[in-house]
Amino acid sequence: MFSPTEFIILFFIAIIANALSAFAGGGAGLLQLPILIFLGLPFGVALATHKIATVALGIGSTARYWKEKSTQLYFSLFVLGFGLPGVILGALIILSIGESVALFSLGILTISLGIYSFFKKQLGQHYQPKHRTTSGYFMGGIIIFIIGFLNGSLTSGTGLFLTVWLIHWFGLDYKRAVATTMILVGFFWNATGAITLSTLGEAKWSWLLPLILGSLIGGYLGANFAIKKGNRWIKVIFETMTICVGISLIIKAL
């Protein structure tokens, strides 16, 4: 069990981490996962606990984004179809291998996303659908599978990869891409990863109440801010989050 102070810390960290994640399209693990490890949880237990808690992020953000009708059913099913097998495979593998090299590489790639977005001034500012052919969907789906694998194995910041891929390859704007990521990754991918990890390993169930409450509130608030502020603000927060997440991953690896 934990003290009232730890309860408050977990609750507010969850609100902040998940609000930023729902605004930027990923990155909840930047604050939440390291805090769980700092408070004494082994990596595997912290990862499973974080995954379960972030399902509430998906519920909170979905509750807000659903009103805007920012996603398309068939496109969402396509993302789930390619992404979920990757999530399961990643979750199965992460508990049996080391993480340092993967974390370092992922950190470099994540920082690269932020730099790429920064120099592409019009990236994600307008909705311009593309690659909606069979070959386009297949190539896009392969990358979504890889991102799903990363989501299942290395939880920090992988939603950011899906956000920028949906923008770059399929032509979504930031608002649509973040909404798709928060609904599909925040709820469906994270739920699948949480079930897999908690079945194979263990979670700190007694810590989940403040994390779930904070994730619900943070997810809703972040989605609400993103809808009101629009693509340009989302782009700035996305770039900030990717660089911060990337640095955090590199530090963790070293």
Secondary structure, DSSP 8 states (H G I E B T S, - for coil): ---HHHHHHHHHHHHHHHHHHHHHT--GGGTHHHHHHHTT--HHHHHHHHHHHHHHHHHHHHHHHGGGT-S-HHHHHHHHHHHHHHHHHHHHHHTTS--HHHHHHHHHHHHHHHHHHHH-TTTTSS------SHHHHHHHHHHHHHHHHHHHH--TTHHHHHHHHHHHHH---HHHHHHHHHHIIIIIIHHHHHHHHHHHS---GGGHHHHHHHHHHHHHHHHHHHHHH-HHHHHHHHHHHHHHHHHHHHHHH-
